[in-house]
Amino acid sequence: MNRRKMGVRFFLLIGLSFLPALAQATTIIEPTFPGLVHQAEVIAVGTVTGIQEQWDAARQAPITLITFSNLTVLKGDPGDATMTLEFLGGHTLDGRVLTVAGVPRFAIGEKHVVFCAGNHRDFCPLVGLWQGLLRVTFDPQRGEEIVNDNFQVPITGIQDGKFLKLTPEVSSGEPLSLSIFLDLIKQEMGNAYSQ
């Protein structure tokens, strides 16, 4: 084997050894609330009614299709009564599972507010990865739906373009209702036209 081929193989092996470390590091700059609204091509509220894995022959990688139904669309046009978002990840042909750090996981029946951009183009069609997905849950004490971040931390408001959250360190404030949150999105969308 000549020296050039040996050198290429050496650098290929060294490069491949760093891939696991790189694959685990996902750094995203936190978008502001106005940034989420204005960067999104589609903003919708919907319930997960389908999760389907497929092999993408062009990319030589698995993809997972998440279908949302019962849509309330605030921005953009999903093109149908349902909306299907395409995420990189799932089972490979040899049975292993490809996961991408920072990409949310879904379950049938969950309700979400999604801020979408780059569907069928980017590896994750959410603005700011997990930050472009808010989970909607029912608060039995208040008798209404509330908005949580991807990690189920209730959102209590928006201040200086950032979400205020109900955490153990910050225990004041009431979780934001879905209806008020949707009004805030509409208000922010209106701000874009008034500037």
C-alpha positions in Angstrom: 0.0 0.0 0.0 1.5 3.4 -0.9 2.0 6.2 1.6 -0.7 8.3 0.2 -3.4 5.7 0.7 -2.1 5.0 4.2 -2.3 8.7 5.0 -5.9 9.0 3.8 -6.9 5.9 5.8 -5.2 7.2 8.9 -7.0 10.6 8.7 -10.3 8.9 7.9 -9.9 6.7 11.0 -8.9 9.7 13.2 -11.9 11.7 11.8 -14.3 8.9 12.4 -13.2 8.5 16.0 -14.3 12.1 16.7 -17.8 11.6 15.2 -19.4 10.2 18.3 -18.3 13.3 20.3 -19.5 15.7 17.6 -22.8 13.9 17.2 -23.6 14.3 20.9 -23.0 18.1 20.9 -25.9 20.2 19.7 -25.5 23.9 20.4 -28.4 26.1 19.5 -28.7 29.8 20.3 -32.0 30.4 22.1 -34.4 32.2 19.8 -36.5 34.9 21.3 -40.3 34.7 21.1 -40.4 37.2 18.2 -37.6 35.2 16.5 -39.7 32.0 16.8 -42.7 33.7 15.4 -41.0 35.4 12.5 -38.6 32.6 11.5 -41.4 30.1 11.4 -42.9 29.3 8.0 -45.8 27.6 9.7 -47.2 28.0 13.2 -49.8 25.5 14.2 -51.4 23.8 17.1 -52.2 20.1 16.5 -52.4 16.6 18.0 -50.0 13.9 17.1 -52.0 11.2 15.3 -49.3 9.4 13.4 -45.6 8.4 13.8 -44.1 6.5 10.9 -40.4 5.6 10.2 -39.1 5.3 6.7 -35.7 4.7 5.0 -34.6 7.7 2.9 -32.6 6.1 0.1 -31.4 9.5 -1.2 -29.9 10.4 2.2 -29.1 6.8 3.2 -30.6 7.5 6.6 -33.9 6.8 8.5 -36.5 9.5 8.8 -39.5 9.7 11.1 -42.7 11.3 9.9 -44.9 12.9 12.6 -48.5 13.7 11.6 -50.5 16.3 13.4 -54.3 16.5 13.1 -57.0 18.8 14.5 -55.0 21.7 13.3 -55.3 25.3 14.3 -53.1 27.2 11.9 -51.9 30.7 12.9 -49.3 31.2 10.2 -48.5 29.7 6.8 -50.2 26.9 4.9 -49.6 23.2 5.8 -51.3 22.3 2.6 -53.9 19.9 4.0 -56.2 19.3 7.0 -53.2 17.4 8.6 -49.5 18.4 8.7 -46.7 15.9 8.5 -43.2 16.9 9.7 -40.1 15.0 8.6 -37.3 14.4 11.2 -34.0 12.7 10.6 -33.7 9.7 12.8 -35.2 6.2 13.4 -34.2 2.6 12.8 -31.5 2.0 10.3 -31.5 -1.0 7.9 -29.3 -3.0 10.3 -31.6 -2.5 13.3 -29.7 0.3 15.1 -31.4 3.5 16.1 -30.2 6.9 14.8 -31.1 9.7 17.2 -30.2 13.4 16.9 -29.4 15.3 20.0 -31.9 18.1 20.6 -34.7 16.7 18.4 -37.9 16.2 20.5 -39.6 12.9 20.9 -43.3 12.5 20.2 -46.2 10.2 21.3 -49.6 9.6 19.8 -52.2 11.8 21.4 -49.9 14.6 22.5 -50.9 18.2 21.6 -48.3 20.7 20.6 -47.7 24.2 19.4 -45.1 23.9 16.6 -43.0 26.6 15.0 -41.9 25.0 11.7 -39.3 25.9 9.1 -37.4 23.8 6.6 -39.8 20.8 6.5 -38.6 18.1 4.1 -35.3 20.1 3.8 -33.7 20.3 7.2 -32.9 17.5 9.6 -35.3 19.0 12.1 -38.2 21.1 10.8 -38.6 23.1 14.1 -37.2 26.6 14.7 -34.4 26.2 17.2 -34.8 22.4 17.4 -36.7 21.6 20.7 -37.3 25.3 21.3 -39.8 25.4 18.3 -42.0 22.9 20.1 -44.3 23.7 23.0 -46.3 21.0 24.8 -50.0 21.6 25.6 -51.4 19.9 28.6 -54.8 20.2 30.4 -54.7 21.8 33.9 -57.6 20.2 35.8 -57.4 22.8 38.6 -57.9 25.7 36.2 -60.1 23.7 33.7 -58.1 24.8 30.7 -55.1 23.9 28.5 -51.7 25.4 29.4 -48.5 25.8 27.5 -45.2 24.1 28.6 -41.8 24.0 27.0 -40.4 20.8 25.4 -39.3 19.6 28.9 -42.8 20.1 30.4 -41.9 23.3 32.3 -44.9 25.6 32.4 -44.5 28.9 30.6 -45.9 31.8 32.7 -45.4 34.7 30.3 -43.1 36.5 27.9 -40.7 39.3 29.0 -38.1 41.1 26.9 -38.7 38.5 24.2 -38.0 35.5 26.4 -40.2 32.9 27.9 -40.8 33.1 31.7 -41.0 29.7 33.2 -42.4 28.2 36.4 -39.3 26.5 37.9 -38.3 25.5 41.4 -36.2 28.6 41.6 -39.0 30.8 40.2 -42.3 29.7 41.8 -44.4 32.8 41.1 -46.8 33.2 38.3 -49.6 31.1 36.8 -49.0 28.9 33.8 -50.0 30.6 30.5 -53.2 29.3 29.0 -53.2 28.1 25.4 -55.7 30.7 24.3 -53.7 33.6 25.8 -50.5 32.2 24.2 -52.2 32.0 20.8 -53.3 35.7 21.2 -49.6 36.6 22.0 -48.5 34.9 18.7 -51.2 36.8 16.7 -50.1 40.0 18.4 -46.5 39.4 17.5 -47.4 38.6 13.9 -49.3 41.9 13.8 -46.2 43.7 15.1 -44.3 42.6 12.0 -46.8 44.4 9.8 -46.9 47.6 11.8 -43.1 48.1 11.8 
